[in-house]
Amino acid sequence: MRSAVISDLHLGTRLDSDVLRRPEARARLFEALSEADQVVLLGDLLELRQRPVAEVLDIAAPFLAELGRFLDGRPVVIVPGNHDHQLAGGLLERRRVRGEMAQLGLEERSAADGSEPLSTVAELMGGANLTLSYPGLWLRPDVYATHGHYLDAHLTVPRIECLAVSVVRRLVGPGPHGGRQPADYERLLGPVYGLAYELAQAASARGAMAATDLNLRVWRRIDAGKGAGAMLLGGVAVPAAVGALNAFGLGPFRARLTGEELRRAGLEAMGRVIGNLGVEAGHVIFGHTHRPGPLGGEAGFELPGGGRLTNTGSWIHNPAFGDATLENPYHPGVVVFVDEEGPPRIERVLSPRDLGPAP
């Protein structure tokens, strides 16, 4: 079986950066998927943090309907991430009601059984052969795939979400399993995801975008190449601000804010997640960081216990993450193929000319 894995579509973003709103981008994707036996949507299919869910589903409807028709009965698996965590809400709540949350494993399958908003996604896809798997799934005995959002519990770059996780950790204390089970990660991350979702349902457009705008402002400064000593955030020198966060027990964070540090820290944190969860796989596929790889022999994707990481990149384009060139490591439009044997294969589907103005 050939599986095609894509992640981080973020359909419905207020920034209009979700490129699969564009018919030409959808055509390129479907061409790439033509020989796939199964399609895996590996997290952040929907952007549920910037708009009310009804608006997001309305925006996502054309793509979801077209994907359902294109697959024509071929299996599609949704693996929720942090921006569409609510798609796993029914599965997780059933475990909580039964007192079985601690038994959540590496792969739990569920049909679109009436829980929302998953059932509406299934309806928009026209009754596609759809299942949900969370927090990941095995594509082969040696290939495991997960969105990668658990890495935010270990990331040493002080992103907004990581700061929120640190606050929750102070409030709820250490997990009963030493932070090494999916339930431990859900205990830390679930409250952050729930708050972000509820704020998007209640907030004005301006309020819903506040955290996103802050993250983008920080990224623009990182992308500009300014050193940490000279870079300012809200008028406060970054090293001093990071030192204060660490002193309050919200770290450990590092003051070096560069694109390369973000890449290194993300890979290191993902390796820690895989080690904690006890995933024994020759290959682990993840998304979340929006930077595909390894590309061109890049180092750093090796797992400490053996095995190798593969990142699926994203299907969003925002100028804050660099120009629309193939040299930009954040250039969108990547599919990762997993065949019956051999390593996962990265295919870059979109060219810069596919990133014209949204319709």
Secondary structure as UniProt FT lines:
FT   STRAND          3..6
FT   TURN            14..15
FT   HELIX           19..21
FT   HELIX           23..32
FT   TURN            33..35
FT   STRAND          38..41
FT   HELIX           53..71
FT   TURN            72..73
FT   STRAND          76..78
FT   TURN            83..84
FT   HELIX           85..88
FT   HELIX           89..97
FT   TURN            98..99
FT   HELIX           101..103
FT   STRAND          107..111
FT   TURN            116..117
FT   HELIX           118..124
FT   TURN            125..126
FT   STRAND          130..140
FT   TURN            141..142
FT   STRAND          143..146
FT   HELIX           149..153
FT   HELIX           160..172
FT   TURN            176..179
FT   HELIX           182..202
FT   HELIX           205..208
FT   HELIX           210..223
FT   TURN            224..225
FT   TURN            228..230
FT   STRAND          232..233
FT   TURN            234..235
FT   STRAND          236..237
FT   HELIX           238..247
FT   TURN            248..249
FT   HELIX           259..277
FT   STRAND          283..286
FT   TURN            296..297
FT   TURN            304..305
FT   STRAND          308..311
FT   HELIX           319..321
FT   TURN            326..327
FT   TURN            329..330
FT   STRAND          334..338
FT   STRAND          345..348
FT   HELIX           352..354
//
